[in-house]
């Protein structure tokens, strides 16, 4: 596999060139493969956006999941969006699970390691963390 970086308007991303098959697969500005190489995680960055777009793909390039490196919430006073939590340090566990460190914006000293899991075909970070309880 060869990662070829590209800038697509205001998006910093890339593609993977599979030298064995000649296929060009979607990617990001960085890519990490699961230990068994059955899936890969990619990050892309939109210019002017604080967080990253995160993607999980099958080895064949099928997008399994898309999310952001942060969790937004609505301000109760004016309805504006704000960053309630961040996801950082994405990595693969030895057993092939994608994990990331979750930090609530109101309590940056307390972190939780979350795992991206699929239940009934729906991907979500587990366990659920309620940042409003930390206020």
Backbone bond lengths (Angstrom), bond angles and torsions (degrees), N, CA, C in turn:
res aa  C-N    CA-C-N  psi(-1)  N-CA   C-N-CA  omega(-1)  CA-C   N-CA-C  phi
1 X - - - 1.443 - - 1.529 108.91 -
2 X 1.317 114.47 141.70 1.459 120.91 176.81 1.527 107.62 -129.12
3 X 1.325 116.69 126.53 1.457 121.35 177.07 1.518 108.32 -89.68
4 X 1.319 115.36 123.67 1.455 121.51 177.92 1.519 107.03 -113.39
5 X 1.317 116.04 112.70 1.462 120.33 -179.59 1.514 110.36 -76.71
6 X 1.349 114.45 148.65 1.456 118.87 176.48 1.514 109.47 -150.23
7 X 1.308 115.68 155.24 1.455 122.77 172.58 1.512 106.73 -109.96
8 X 1.321 115.90 121.31 1.460 122.03 -179.47 1.519 106.90 -114.50
9 X 1.332 117.04 95.91 1.461 123.46 -171.34 1.525 108.39 57.26
10 X 1.330 117.58 -113.29 1.461 120.98 -178.21 1.523 112.65 -100.55
11 X 1.341 117.45 14.74 1.462 121.71 -178.64 1.524 109.69 -109.82
12 X 1.332 115.70 125.95 1.451 121.67 176.21 1.524 107.34 -97.37
13 X 1.322 116.26 112.65 1.452 121.60 -171.62 1.526 109.68 -146.15
14 X 1.307 117.36 -155.45 1.454 121.17 178.59 1.511 111.27 -175.14
15 X 1.320 115.15 179.02 1.460 122.82 175.52 1.522 107.62 -133.47
16 X 1.329 115.15 156.33 1.461 120.93 174.00 1.514 108.64 -104.05
17 X 1.308 116.28 133.19 1.451 121.84 173.21 1.524 107.07 -104.67
18 X 1.321 115.78 115.60 1.462 121.41 177.63 1.521 106.93 -85.08
19 X 1.316 116.94 104.05 1.468 120.63 -175.04 1.527 112.19 -67.07
20 X 1.325 118.11 -22.94 1.467 120.91 179.13 1.524 111.65 -73.64
21 X 1.343 117.25 -39.46 1.464 120.50 -175.54 1.528 113.18 -107.79
22 X 1.330 117.32 -18.02 1.460 120.85 -176.04 1.519 113.04 83.10
23 X 1.333 117.12 0.55 1.459 120.48 -179.71 1.525 111.40 -72.70
24 X 1.319 115.58 145.85 1.464 121.91 172.74 1.522 106.46 -107.50
25 X 1.336 115.43 120.49 1.458 122.00 -175.29 1.526 110.14 -110.79
26 X 1.338 117.68 149.93 1.463 119.78 176.25 1.522 110.10 -64.70
27 X 1.319 116.00 149.59 1.466 119.92 -179.21 1.525 108.58 -151.68
28 X 1.310 116.02 -145.74 1.451 122.87 179.96 1.508 108.65 -155.30
29 X 1.324 115.91 -165.01 1.470 118.51 178.51 1.526 111.09 -74.53
30 X 1.346 116.44 -20.69 1.457 121.64 171.99 1.523 108.53 -143.31
31 X 1.331 115.83 153.58 1.460 122.03 -176.87 1.522 108.50 -141.75
32 X 1.343 116.17 137.61 1.465 121.20 171.32 1.528 108.23 -131.50
33 X 1.324 115.36 137.66 1.457 121.25 -179.00 1.514 111.01 -95.80
34 X 1.339 115.40 147.06 1.463 121.39 172.05 1.527 108.02 -61.59
35 X 1.335 117.21 155.73 1.472 119.79 -178.73 1.528 113.93 -53.67
36 X 1.334 117.87 -33.68 1.469 120.08 -179.84 1.531 112.65 -92.32
37 X 1.329 117.60 3.03 1.470 125.12 177.76 1.530 113.40 65.01
38 X 1.328 118.41 16.38 1.465 121.16 -179.15 1.526 112.42 -82.10
39 X 1.319 116.65 -18.96 1.464 122.31 -179.25 1.525 108.77 -143.78
40 X 1.341 114.74 162.62 1.456 118.39 173.36 1.521 110.57 -142.85
41 X 1.307 114.48 152.04 1.454 124.06 -179.43 1.524 107.82 -108.86
42 X 1.332 116.84 133.79 1.462 121.29 -179.42 1.528 109.92 -131.81
43 X 1.333 115.05 148.06 1.466 122.19 176.91 1.521 108.89 -119.50
44 X 1.328 116.13 140.81 1.463 122.40 172.99 1.525 107.24 -129.95
45 X 1.309 116.48 156.90 1.467 120.86 -177.34 1.523 109.34 -132.22
46 X 1.327 115.68 122.79 1.458 120.63 173.76 1.516 108.65 -87.31
47 X 1.315 116.77 133.61 1.453 121.75 -179.54 1.530 109.29 -60.42
48 X 1.329 116.41 130.00 1.453 121.57 177.64 1.524 114.45 88.60
49 X 1.336 118.27 -4.80 1.460 121.96 177.98 1.519 107.80 -101.91
50 X 1.335 116.14 132.92 1.463 120.15 -177.94 1.520 113.18 -66.58
51 X 1.309 117.55 -37.85 1.457 120.75 -176.95 1.513 112.09 -96.38
52 X 1.329 114.37 175.79 1.460 121.74 179.53 1.521 110.68 -108.40
53 X 1.326 115.92 154.95 1.456 122.52 167.96 1.520 106.47 -85.57
54 X 1.325 117.02 129.83 1.460 121.97 179.45 1.523 108.95 -113.97
55 X 1.329 115.63 141.55 1.459 122.20 -177.61 1.518 110.12 -134.55
56 X 1.313 115.59 145.42 1.453 122.56 171.20 1.525 106.59 -121.30
57 X 1.336 116.15 125.23 1.455 122.02 -178.34 1.520 110.50 -121.60
58 X 1.333 115.35 151.75 1.463 119.93 168.33 1.527 107.13 -73.94
59 X 1.299 117.74 166.63 1.470 122.54 -179.46 1.528 111.48 -59.31
60 X 1.338 116.97 -24.72 1.467 121.24 -179.41 1.528 112.93 -88.63
61 X 1.341 117.66 0.66 1.455 120.91 178.00 1.521 114.95 94.62
62 X 1.328 117.65 5.61 1.462 121.10 176.88 1.526 108.51 -74.98
63 X 1.328 116.91 124.61 1.465 119.52 179.61 1.516 109.52 -73.92
64 X 1.332 115.90 122.20 1.460 122.91 179.80 1.520 111.50 -94.17
65 X 1.337 116.24 -32.22 1.463 121.01 -174.75 1.520 109.38 -158.21
66 X 1.341 115.44 149.78 1.456 122.55 172.62 1.515 108.08 -138.94
67 X 1.327 116.52 137.40 1.462 120.88 177.68 1.517 109.85 -157.04
68 X 1.306 115.25 -176.11 1.457 121.77 179.19 1.526 109.31 -111.88
69 X 1.323 115.64 163.23 1.465 120.75 179.20 1.523 111.07 -86.05
70 X 1.310 115.75 18.61 1.461 121.12 176.44 1.517 109.32 -150.04
71 X 1.323 115.22 165.23 1.460 121.91 176.01 1.519 106.40 -116.80
72 X 1.330 116.90 124.75 1.462 119.73 179.49 1.530 109.95 -99.37
73 X 1.304 114.11 158.63 1.467 121.45 177.65 1.515 107.75 -143.77
74 X 1.318 116.20 165.64 1.468 121.96 178.72 1.516 109.92 -96.33
75 X 1.306 115.58 134.67 1.462 122.19 173.96 1.524 107.63 -70.60
76 X 1.325 116.63 126.67 1.461 121.24 -178.68 1.510 113.93 -66.24
77 X 1.315 118.36 -22.19 1.466 121.57 -177.15 1.520 112.53 -81.62
78 X 1.338 116.58 -48.70 1.465 118.40 -175.09 1.532 114.02 -122.81
79 X 1.325 117.85 0.61 1.455 121.49 177.84 1.522 115.16 77.48
80 X 1.329 117.31 6.05 1.467 119.96 179.33 1.526 110.24 -74.97
81 X 1.321 115.20 155.55 1.463 121.09 177.85 1.521 110.03 -83.17
82 X 1.335 115.45 145.80 1.455 120.42 172.86 1.525 108.71 -144.93
83 X 1.338 116.48 160.83 1.457 121.52 179.78 1.525 108.25 -81.86
84 X 1.325 115.79 111.31 1.467 121.18 -179.19 1.522 111.75 -85.82
85 X 1.338 116.34 -26.55 1.466 120.77 -178.40 1.523 109.24 -160.60
86 X 1.320 115.22 159.84 1.462 120.71 176.50 1.528 110.05 -121.53
87 X 1.304 114.84 152.22 1.461 122.97 172.21 1.525 106.38 -114.08
88 X 1.328 116.05 127.43 1.454 120.88 -176.86 1.524 109.79 -137.25
89 X 1.317 114.98 168.47 1.465 122.47 175.38 1.530 113.31 52.72
90 X 1.336 118.43 50.91 1.466 118.92 177.11 1.528 109.71 -63.99
91 X 1.318 115.47 138.78 1.464 120.18 -178.51 1.525 109.82 -159.13
92 X 1.308 115.09 159.19 1.455 121.48 176.60 1.514 109.40 -92.54
93 X 1.311 116.85 135.15 1.463 120.85 173.64 1.530 108.18 -77.50
94 X 1.305 116.78 168.01 1.468 121.43 178.40 1.525 111.59 -62.72
95 X 1.347 116.21 -24.58 1.468 120.48 179.77 1.530 112.81 -92.90
96 X 1.343 117.84 6.30 1.463 121.22 174.54 1.510 115.59 87.94
97 X 1.321 117.55 21.77 1.460 120.97 177.29 1.528 108.72 -98.81
98 X 1.337 116.33 138.37 1.451 120.45 175.81 1.522 108.19 -83.67
99 X 1.326 115.79 125.35 1.458 121.90 -177.30 1.520 109.96 -126.06
100 X 1.337 116.04 156.69 1.460 122.16 176.45 1.522 108.72 -152.20
101 X 1.326 115.30 154.84 1.461 121.43 178.65 1.518 108.75 -89.24
102 X 1.330 116.34 125.11 1.465 124.57 -176.97 1.528 108.47 -104.31
103 X 1.330 115.99 128.98 1.463 120.99 179.73 1.523 109.29 -132.20
104 X 1.326 116.71 122.63 1.460 120.89 174.68 1.525 109.32 -71.08
105 X 1.309 117.19 140.22 1.471 121.56 -178.44 1.523 112.33 -63.93
106 X 1.333 117.75 -29.12 1.473 120.73 -178.00 1.523 113.06 -83.08
107 X 1.346 117.28 -12.67 1.457 121.00 -178.91 1.523 109.10 -143.51
108 X 1.312 116.68 79.18 1.464 121.50 -174.31 1.523 113.70 -72.37
109 X 1.327 118.12 -10.65 1.461 120.83 179.48 1.524 112.03 -83.45
110 X 1.330 116.67 -23.15 1.456 121.43 -177.32 1.531 109.31 -101.41
111 X 1.335 116.57 121.57 1.456 120.96 179.48 1.526 110.20 -124.14
112 X 1.328 114.52 159.63 1.461 121.61 177.31 1.520 107.86 -136.51
113 X 1.311 117.66 136.33 1.456 120.75 174.66 1.520 107.69 -87.60
114 X 1.337 115.64 122.12 1.458 122.02 179.61 1.522 109.98 -105.60
115 X 1.319 115.30 156.53 1.463 122.25 178.35 1.518 108.30 -122.20
116 X 1.329 116.86 131.57 1.458 121.44 176.74 1.518 108.05 -80.81
117 X 1.327 116.34 116.01 1.461 121.10 -175.88 1.521 110.43 -127.18
118 X 1.325 115.18 153.61 1.465 121.73 176.86 1.520 108.72 -108.48
119 X 1.321 115.21 125.93 1.465 121.16 174.36 1.511 107.71 -128.27
120 X 1.312 115.97 121.06 1.467 122.55 -177.16 1.527 111.05 54.05
121 X 1.326 116.39 38.02 1.460 121.35 176.96 1.514 115.50 81.59
122 X 1.335 117.36 0.80 1.465 121.26 -179.60 1.521 108.63 -109.14
123 X 1.325 115.86 125.03 1.458 121.48 -179.73 1.516 110.14 -89.87
124 X 1.328 116.46 138.37 1.467 121.54 178.42 1.523 109.45 -156.94
125 X 1.315 114.98 152.46 1.468 120.93 175.51 1.516 108.47 -77.31
126 X 1.327 116.80 132.49 1.462 122.98 179.91 1.530 109.35 -128.26
127 X 1.301 120.27 146.68 1.465 127.34 -3.83 1.524 110.67 -76.05
128 X 1.313 115.83 163.22 1.462 121.25 176.10 1.525 108.64 -71.73
129 X 1.336 115.97 136.75 1.473 121.11 178.29 1.520 107.04 -122.28
130 X 1.312 116.94 130.47 1.455 122.75 179.52 1.526 109.06 -100.31
131 X 1.303 117.62 103.92 1.470 121.27 -179.57 1.525 112.57 -70.45
132 X 1.327 116.91 -24.84 1.473 118.45 -179.83 1.523 111.13 -66.30
133 X 1.337 117.07 -25.49 1.462 120.80 178.46 1.528 111.76 -72.55
134 X 1.337 116.70 -15.32 1.464 121.09 -178.15 1.522 111.86 -92.23
135 X 1.321 117.79 -0.85 1.473 121.01 -178.48 1.499 111.09 -74.09
